[in-house]
Amino acid sequence: MIRVSIVGATGYTGGELLRYLVRHPEAKLVHVTSEHFVNQPIHTIHKFLKGRCGLICEKLHIAEIAQDSDMVFLGLPHGAAAKTAEAFIKKGTRVIDLSADFRLSDLKTFATWYGEHPVPALVKKAVYGLPERYREQIRNADLIANPGCYATTSILAGLPLFAHHLVGKGAIIVDAKSGVTGAGRKLETPYLYAEANESMMAYALKGHRHQPEIFQEWSKVASNKSLAASSFIFVPHLVPMNRGIFATLYAPLAKKIKADALREIYQNFYMKEPFVTVLPPFESPEVRAVTYTNQCHIGVALDRSGTHAIITAVTDNLVKGASGQAIQNMNLMFGVDETTGLL
């Protein structure tokens, strides 16, 4: 039995972790922490836990939690997670961090988007937690950098194109939409129901923090020079739904290819992946088909000229885009079938 604790359990990702962990046959919840709800039962924050989880929110006491836990999930804000992760690693407790503190392997890139890294020596020890790319490394890791939601969806949409050297010269565009839970559990005007409902808006037009994360992972499989930072455009949008990501990738092709052939490349690339489904050519995935699941559905299409690939992908931002993927990583780390508790 894997003894598990959640540091920062009262946000949306913490709640989603709890949704899966309370029914996970190989996991035992030990501690949940919160800065704002100390001594309150966790089921008073996440109502679906009534009758299912009797844990009380605690302050963070690293030594006590480390002693009782085989691993911890960190649901802390960016910047706050790194030193906490370091403290647990020193105690011999394995960590899955759901913040962005360890997602970028280049410290200069990290500094550009987030500022000076608080624990730079630990960055090299972190494994990027995308099982479709790093399954074997995840098994032996002590620190997992759980990917972002936009990043997970966009990376999976593009990996086969770059791995098979199909991307030509020109602008690579990702147009992505997210439900309101992607902003976290906070009270800010744009995310109020009356503001978000019946509306839609682009944001982070000067650059979104998931952009370098996507570029980093595509670059690792791309061998040509067409993937340059200046050629990649990423634009996120807020849409009036609670949860879900819809990403559309437009990529110039190095050579013309039939839609059936392109779909076959994707099908073969993800054939052994339990949580990725490739749809028939020109069929669009739907967000509602993946909500509350750890699935990613990918659609494959071409423009009429046949010079550009149009790849569409959907995930649930709170599951495959966050907590479900974290559970998948935990399973791999502890030698459990990676689908356990997720199907």
C-alpha positions as CSV (number, residue, x, y, z in Angstrom):
1,M,0.0,0.0,0.0
2,I,1.4,3.4,-1.0
3,R,1.1,5.9,1.8
4,V,0.2,9.3,0.2
5,S,-0.1,12.8,1.5
6,I,-1.3,16.0,-0.3
7,V,0.3,19.3,0.5
8,G,-2.2,22.0,-0.6
9,A,-5.3,19.8,-0.8
10,T,-8.1,22.4,-1.0
11,G,-7.7,23.7,-4.5
12,Y,-9.2,22.2,-7.7
13,T,-6.2,20.0,-8.4
14,G,-6.1,18.9,-4.7
15,G,-9.8,18.0,-4.9
16,E,-9.3,16.0,-8.1
17,L,-6.4,14.1,-6.5
18,L,-8.6,13.2,-3.6
19,R,-11.4,12.1,-6.0
20,Y,-9.1,9.4,-7.4
21,L,-7.1,8.6,-4.3
22,V,-10.1,7.7,-2.1
23,R,-11.0,4.9,-4.5
24,H,-7.4,3.9,-5.5
25,P,-6.9,0.2,-4.4
26,E,-3.2,0.6,-3.8
27,A,-3.1,4.0,-2.1
28,K,-3.7,5.1,1.5
29,L,-4.3,8.8,2.3
30,V,-2.3,9.9,5.4
31,H,-2.2,13.7,5.5
32,V,-3.8,16.7,3.8
33,T,-2.6,20.2,4.4
34,S,-4.0,23.6,4.0
35,E,-2.9,27.1,5.0
36,H,-6.4,28.5,5.2
37,F,-8.6,25.6,6.5
38,V,-6.5,24.2,9.3
39,N,-8.5,21.9,11.6
40,Q,-11.4,21.7,9.2
41,P,-12.5,18.3,7.8
42,I,-11.5,18.0,4.2
43,H,-15.0,17.1,3.3
44,T,-16.2,20.5,4.2
45,I,-14.2,21.9,1.3
46,H,-14.7,19.1,-1.2
47,K,-18.3,18.1,-0.6
48,F,-18.0,14.8,-2.6
49,L,-15.8,13.4,0.1
50,K,-18.6,13.3,2.7
51,G,-18.7,9.8,4.1
52,R,-15.6,8.9,2.1
53,C,-12.7,10.7,3.7
54,G,-12.4,11.8,7.4
55,L,-9.0,13.5,7.2
56,I,-8.6,16.9,8.9
57,C,-6.7,19.7,7.2
58,E,-3.3,20.3,8.9
59,K,-0.6,22.8,8.8
60,L,2.5,21.7,6.9
61,H,4.9,19.8,9.2
62,I,7.4,18.3,6.8
63,A,9.2,16.0,9.2
64,E,5.9,14.4,10.4
65,I,4.5,14.0,7.0
66,A,7.7,12.6,5.6
67,Q,7.8,10.0,8.3
68,D,4.3,8.8,7.5
69,S,4.4,9.0,3.7
70,D,6.0,7.1,0.8
71,M,5.2,10.1,-1.4
72,V,3.6,13.5,-1.4
73,F,1.7,15.5,-4.0
74,L,2.5,19.2,-4.0
75,G,-0.5,21.3,-4.9
76,L,1.3,24.6,-4.0
77,P,1.5,27.7,-6.2
78,H,4.5,28.3,-8.5
79,G,7.5,29.4,-6.5
80,A,6.3,27.9,-3.2
81,A,6.7,24.3,-4.2
82,A,10.4,24.1,-5.0
83,K,11.8,24.4,-1.4
84,T,9.1,22.2,0.0
85,A,10.0,19.5,-2.6
86,E,13.7,19.9,-1.6
87,A,12.8,19.3,2.0
88,F,10.8,16.2,1.3
89,I,13.5,14.8,-1.0
90,K,16.1,15.2,1.7
91,K,13.9,13.2,4.0
92,G,13.7,10.4,1.5
93,T,10.1,11.0,0.5
94,R,9.3,10.9,-3.2
95,V,7.5,14.0,-4.7
96,I,5.1,14.7,-7.5
97,D,5.0,18.5,-8.0
98,L,2.0,19.9,-9.8
99,S,3.4,23.4,-10.0
100,A,5.7,24.7,-12.7
101,D,8.8,24.9,-10.5
102,F,10.6,21.9,-12.2
103,R,9.0,21.7,-15.6
104,L,11.6,23.7,-17.5
105,S,15.1,22.1,-17.6
106,D,16.9,25.2,-18.7
107,L,17.5,27.7,-15.8
108,K,17.8,30.7,-18.1
109,T,14.4,29.9,-19.7
110,F,12.9,29.4,-16.3
111,A,14.2,32.8,-15.1
112,T,12.7,34.5,-18.2
113,W,9.2,33.2,-17.4
114,Y,9.2,32.8,-13.6
115,G,12.2,34.5,-12.1
116,E,15.3,33.1,-10.4
117,H,14.9,29.5,-9.5
118,P,14.8,28.9,-5.7
119,V,16.5,25.5,-5.8
120,P,18.5,25.3,-9.1
121,A,20.5,22.2,-8.0
122,L,17.3,20.1,-7.9
123,V,16.2,20.9,-11.4
124,K,18.5,18.3,-13.0
125,K,17.0,15.6,-10.8
126,A,13.4,16.2,-11.8
127,V,11.8,14.1,-14.5
128,Y,9.1,15.6,-16.7
129,G,6.0,13.7,-15.9
130,L,4.6,12.9,-19.3
131,P,4.3,9.1,-19.4
132,E,3.9,9.0,-23.2
133,R,7.5,10.3,-23.4
134,Y,9.3,9.4,-20.1
135,R,7.7,6.3,-18.8
136,E,10.9,4.5,-17.9
137,Q,12.5,7.6,-16.3
138,I,9.4,8.2,-14.2
139,R,9.6,4.7,-12.7
140,N,12.9,5.4,-11.0
141,A,12.4,9.1,-10.2
142,D,12.2,10.7,-6.8
143,L,10.9,14.0,-8.2
144,I,8.3,14.4,-10.9
145,A,7.5,17.7,-12.6
146,N,3.8,17.1,-13.5
147,P,3.1,18.9,-16.8
148,G,0.7,21.8,-17.3
149,C,-2.7,21.3,-18.8
150,Y,-2.2,23.3,-22.0
151,A,1.2,21.8,-22.3
152,T,0.1,18.2,-22.0
153,T,-2.6,18.6,-24.6
154,S,-0.5,20.5,-27.1
155,I,2.6,18.3,-26.7
156,L,0.6,15.2,-27.3
157,A,-1.0,16.8,-30.4
158,G,2.4,17.6,-31.9
159,L,4.8,14.8,-30.9
160,P,4.2,12.5,-33.9
161,L,4.7,15.4,-36.3
162,F,8.1,16.3,-34.9
163,A,9.2,12.8,-34.2
164,H,8.6,11.9,-37.8
165,H,10.2,15.1,-39.1
166,L,7.0,16.1,-40.9
167,V,7.1,19.8,-39.9
168,G,8.3,22.3,-42.6
169,K,9.3,25.9,-42.4
170,G,6.7,28.5,-41.3
171,A,4.7,29.5,-38.3
172,I,3.5,26.7,-36.0
173,I,0.4,27.8,-34.2
174,V,-1.5,26.4,-31.2
175,D,-4.9,27.9,-30.6
176,A,-6.1,26.6,-27.3
177,K,-9.2,26.9,-25.1
178,S,-9.6,26.2,-21.4
179,G,-12.5,25.9,-19.0
180,V,-12.6,28.3,-16.0
181,T,-11.1,25.8,-13.5
182,G,-7.8,26.2,-15.4
183,A,-7.4,29.5,-13.5
184,G,-7.5,27.7,-10.1
185,R,-9.8,28.3,-7.2
186,K,-9.7,32.0,-6.7
187,L,-12.0,35.0,-6.7
188,E,-11.0,37.2,-9.6
189,T,-13.5,39.1,-11.8
190,P,-12.8,37.4,-15.2
191,Y,-13.6,34.0,-13.6
192,L,-16.9,34.9,-12.0
193,Y,-19.9,33.2,-13.5
194,A,-21.5,36.4,-14.7
195,E,-18.3,37.4,-16.5
196,A,-17.3,34.1,-18.0
197,N,-20.7,32.8,-19.0
198,E,-21.8,33.5,-22.6
199,S,-18.4,35.0,-23.4
200,M,-15.0,34.1,-24.6
201,M,-11.6,35.9,-24.4
202,A,-8.0,35.4,-25.3
203,Y,-5.4,36.1,-22.6
204,A,-1.6,36.1,-22.0
205,L,-1.2,37.6,-25.4
206,K,2.4,38.7,-24.5
207,G,3.2,35.0,-23.8
208,H,1.9,32.2,-21.7
209,R,4.1,30.2,-19.3
210,H,3.1,26.9,-21.0
211,Q,4.6,28.0,-24.3
212,P,8.3,27.3,-23.3
213,E,7.2,24.0,-21.8
214,I,5.6,22.9,-25.1
215,F,8.6,24.1,-27.1
216,Q,11.0,22.3,-24.8
217,E,9.3,18.9,-25.3
218,W,8.8,19.3,-29.1
219,S,12.4,20.3,-29.5
220,K,13.6,17.1,-27.9
221,V,12.1,15.0,-30.7
222,A,12.6,17.5,-33.6
223,S,15.7,17.1,-35.6
224,N,15.2,19.8,-38.2
225,K,15.8,23.6,-37.9
226,S,12.2,24.5,-38.6
227,L,11.2,24.6,-34.9
228,A,12.6,28.0,-33.9
229,A,11.3,29.9,-30.9
230,S,10.2,32.8,-33.2
231,S,8.1,30.4,-35.4
232,F,5.9,29.1,-32.5
233,I,2.8,31.0,-31.7
234,F,0.6,29.9,-28.7
235,V,-2.6,31.7,-27.8
236,P,-4.8,30.5,-24.9
237,H,-8.5,31.4,-24.5
238,L,-11.0,31.3,-21.7
239,V,-14.3,29.7,-22.6
240,P,-17.5,29.3,-20.6
241,M,-17.2,25.7,-19.4
242,N,-16.1,24.4,-16.1
243,R,-13.4,22.0,-17.3
244,G,-11.6,20.9,-20.4
245,I,-8.9,21.9,-22.9
246,F,-9.4,22.1,-26.7
247,A,-6.1,22.7,-28.6
248,T,-5.8,23.1,-32.3
249,L,-2.3,22.8,-33.8
250,Y,-1.7,24.3,-37.3
251,A,1.7,23.1,-38.7
252,P,3.3,23.5,-42.1
253,L,4.3,20.2,-43.6
254,A,7.7,19.4,-45.0
255,K,6.0,17.4,-47.7
256,K,2.5,16.6,-48.7
257,I,0.9,13.5,-47.1
258,K,-2.5,11.9,-47.3
259,A,-4.8,12.3,-44.3
260,D,-5.1,8.5,-44.0
261,A,-1.3,8.2,-43.9
262,L,-1.0,11.0,-41.3
263,R,-3.6,9.3,-39.2
264,E,-1.7,6.0,-39.4
265,I,1.5,7.7,-38.2
266,Y,-0.4,9.0,-35.1
267,Q,-2.1,5.7,-34.6
268,N,1.2,3.8,-34.6
269,F,2.9,6.4,-32.4
270,Y,0.2,6.1,-29.7
271,M,-0.8,2.4,-30.3
272,K,0.4,1.3,-26.8
273,E,-0.7,4.3,-24.9
274,P,-3.7,3.5,-22.6
275,F,-4.9,7.1,-22.4
276,V,-4.5,8.4,-25.9
277,T,-7.1,7.8,-28.6
278,V,-6.6,8.8,-32.3
279,L,-9.8,9.5,-34.1
280,P,-10.5,8.8,-37.8
281,P,-9.3,11.5,-40.3
282,F,-11.2,14.8,-40.2
283,E,-13.2,13.8,-37.1
284,S,-13.0,16.4,-34.4
285,P,-12.6,15.4,-30.7
286,E,-15.1,16.7,-28.2
287,V,-14.3,18.0,-24.7
288,R,-17.3,16.3,-23.1
289,A,-16.0,12.9,-24.3
290,V,-13.0,13.2,-22.0
291,T,-14.3,15.2,-19.0
292,Y,-13.7,13.3,-15.7
293,T,-11.3,11.0,-17.5
294,N,-7.5,10.7,-17.9
295,Q,-8.0,10.5,-21.7
296,C,-6.6,12.5,-24.5
297,H,-8.5,12.3,-27.8
298,I,-6.6,13.5,-31.0
299,G,-8.1,14.4,-34.3
300,V,-6.0,14.5,-37.5
301,A,-6.8,16.6,-40.6
302,L,-5.2,18.5,-43.5
303,D,-6.2,21.9,-45.0
304,R,-7.6,21.7,-48.6
305,S,-4.2,22.4,-50.1
306,G,-2.6,19.6,-48.2
307,T,0.3,21.8,-47.1
308,H,-0.7,22.1,-43.4
309,A,-1.6,19.6,-40.8
310,I,-4.5,20.5,-38.5
311,I,-4.3,18.5,-35.3
312,T,-7.0,18.8,-32.6
313,A,-6.7,17.4,-29.1
314,V,-8.8,17.5,-26.0
315,T,-8.2,16.6,-22.4
316,D,-9.8,17.4,-19.0
317,N,-7.5,20.1,-17.6
318,L,-8.0,18.8,-14.0
319,V,-7.4,15.1,-14.9
320,K,-5.0,14.3,-17.7
321,G,-3.9,18.0,-17.5
322,A,-3.1,17.7,-13.8
323,S,-4.2,15.3,-11.1
324,G,-5.1,12.2,-13.2
325,Q,-1.7,12.4,-14.9
326,A,-0.1,12.8,-11.4
327,I,-1.9,9.5,-10.3
328,Q,-0.6,7.9,-13.5
329,N,2.9,9.0,-12.6
330,M,2.5,7.7,-9.0
331,N,1.4,4.3,-10.3
332,L,4.5,4.1,-12.5
333,M,6.8,5.2,-9.6
334,F,5.5,2.4,-7.3
335,G,5.3,-0.4,-9.8
336,V,1.5,-0.4,-10.1
337,D,-0.2,-0.8,-13.5
338,E,-0.4,2.9,-14.6
339,T,-4.1,2.7,-15.3
340,T,-5.0,1.6,-11.8
341,G,-7.6,3.9,-10.2
342,L,-8.0,5.8,-13.5
343,L,-10.3,3.6,-15.6
